[in-house]
Amino acid sequence: MAIIEYVLNRLMKKGLLRIVRADGKVLEFGGEPGPEVTMRLHDKNLLSKLAQDFTLHLGEGYMDGRITIDQPRNLYDLMELFAINYHEAPIMPWDFISEMISPITRYIQQTNSMASSRRNVAHHYDISAKFFKLILDTDMQYSCAYFKDPNNDLDTAQADKRCLIGAKLLLRPGMKVLDIGCGYGGLALYLAKNYGVEVTGITLSEEQFAVAKDRARQEGLNHQVNFRICDYREEKSQYDRIVSVGMFEHVGPHHYREFFKRMKALLTKDGVALLHYIGRMDIPGEGDNWILKYIFPGGYVPAFSEVMPSIEKAGLWATDIEILRMHYAYTLMGWRANFEKNRDTILKMYDERFCRMWEYFLIGAELQFRYGRMVIFQVQLTRDLDAVPLTRDYIFEGQNIVGGEILTAPSPNAIPLEVR
């Protein structure tokens, strides 16, 4: 108990955290003026458990109803208070030990063999598609949207994300495109309809595969879009373009060289790939144990310093790198609003513990992007130095394509028909 009090006394520099223990004793931790939140513990052992693994037992305590928050505050207020303070948290005496063992811990957590990858994907992505339909946009894009304006709705922001990806891929009719981790198929179908390309979408999720395949059939695109259950390590064909959105977080650092080596082998000589993934703007670190246990087993958010060496060793060119800040915070805020709007329906589908788990996940993830060091990296990769134009003008011009129509004709140099 003394440990958690020591930690919270050092951590809480803004606002006030009031903890009411199960025996009624009140503990207060605070500093500068700020939000005040009262958290009640309904388990006498919970405070000592929080000292062992704070985020794991905070999440489990909330899920099980052993932690409640006094009105008018709620879970968002509590987690925001932690997030505000954690951003400027002082170094703890034992942090150097954690840093020493972190590489070993990460290696154990992220051994994503083909068999374990399938199990890990099933754990999260094979939740009923009916649930995801209730919280995502109408196209069921389960990845960060692109907010040209923070006030845009999810549908608009996801449409702008698809358009941005299409522009960066420099697509031409008849090209063959591989979508690694195709989700519910929305991006693959969009690229096929708007650019006249042939798309192969691969996933390890049975639920996503079934939805994507049915969507292709309903939209009459079976001849142009093919979805398969397949690990990226099993794919053998070559493609003019490769795109991967929100899948790289499941690869694991010690598989990065293998991933990029496979990507290079799958690309034609003048091919272009785009990798869209969550990353951190600081040094490598361990995953959150609550997230690893309940949401994304085997998942890992890498620092850019962990990714670039594998790109270099694979012999690929990083021809464009863009960092999207706050976009995922706005995306998660939209998903959370949809979740709250449909909470009663979701409760009937599952139970209260499931609803509390998703509340904790959506709020925690949003705050990581709002106050923490999480961002989205979009990295364009090629095999050849001159596979894309010399300037980024083609990206901005390519975003003028909306709904299959070019609103402003791109310049002759926007799409490299003959770059050599």
Phi, psi and omega in degrees: 000323179297328181293312182294326177293320178298314181297312183292327176296324178280328185281314190279091180257344179230135180079190182222126173253122177249121179250122175259111182289168180298332179272004177094348180291140183253130176245138180234138180224126181187179181208247181297158178303142182179191181298146177243131182225137176250122181248127180255132178257126182251024179218120185296339181267355189291324182297319178291327177292324178298328178292331182282315180205096192298306186293322179299310186279336172295314179295314180294321179297319178291317180302320185273357181080011178276352173235129174231161181240130181292135175295153006274007178282165180218187183300321180301316180298318180297311184289329176293321177300316176296317183296317180300318183280324182295330181303329181241031184295139177286160177288130178272155183303329184267003183297327182293329177291316178300321180294326180291319184269354183304315180301322179292315180300315181297320181298317180293318184292328191244036173277087186262078172291173179299320180292313181291328177299318179296318179295316182296318178297316181299324182304320185254310190278347178266015164298148184310135177299336178299324178294312182293330176298331181282337185247340183269182175285177184293337179270359178058047175276108181262060179199172185300133176274176183238107187263100173294332176223127180303340181274355178296150176278172184299318182300316179295314182293323178288324176297320178293326177296314179299320180294319178298317179296316178301319180295319182287339180276348178052057186278147173226150181307139177092348178295153175257128186238137174251127176251105182272115185080061193283355179060223181273011170091358186299316181293315180300316180293322178298313181296320180296315184290320189268341184235357177067031180258163174261128187240134170249120179251128180241145180209162174254359182267120178297320182293314179295320179301314182297317180294313182299315181297319179293322178295319178298320179294314182296327182269004177067033183246018180302328182284345188243336182232126181237123178254140181219151168278114187197137172278144181302334180285347180264346183288138185237337186288167175255150184224149176288327182220145175230135176229142177217118184239117174072018179253331188298334179297346181257005184281313182093135187305322183277007171249002184297316180300318179296319181298311183286330174296318177293319179300316180297319181294329182277344180274139170293168186302321180258023184286163180228136177236152175228125180247122181242117185206161176281134177221173179244146181264035176212197184286161177305147180211178179275160175282162176283125185296329177292315179299316181295327182279318190253336187244297186234075175299136181082358182279157178202134177260111187273153165283154181297331179295341177274338186267316187299321179301325179288327175296316180297315183292334177282348180080025179264151175267130169271099188266348175198134177228125177233138180249119180265114180258138175071346182300322181286330176299316178293322179297311181294327176298320177293317177297320181294321178297318178295321179298312181297322180295327184251018186301319181298321178293317180295322178299322178290329179286324186234241178203179184296321181297319177299315180297318179295323177300314182288327174299313180298318180295309184295320179291312181299318180294317179301316183290332175298321180278336182277320185241340185269210186243023181270138178217178172250130173258133167244114184243120177268132185232144176220163173274327183250147181300322187255029181284343179230161180300165184286333181241171183270009182303324183298332180291314181293320179291323180294337179283356175281355177277114180229127179060030177086356181250137177274110183285326175228121184297130178291158178290161180302334181271000185290323181242119189283079178295320178224087185276343182263000000 
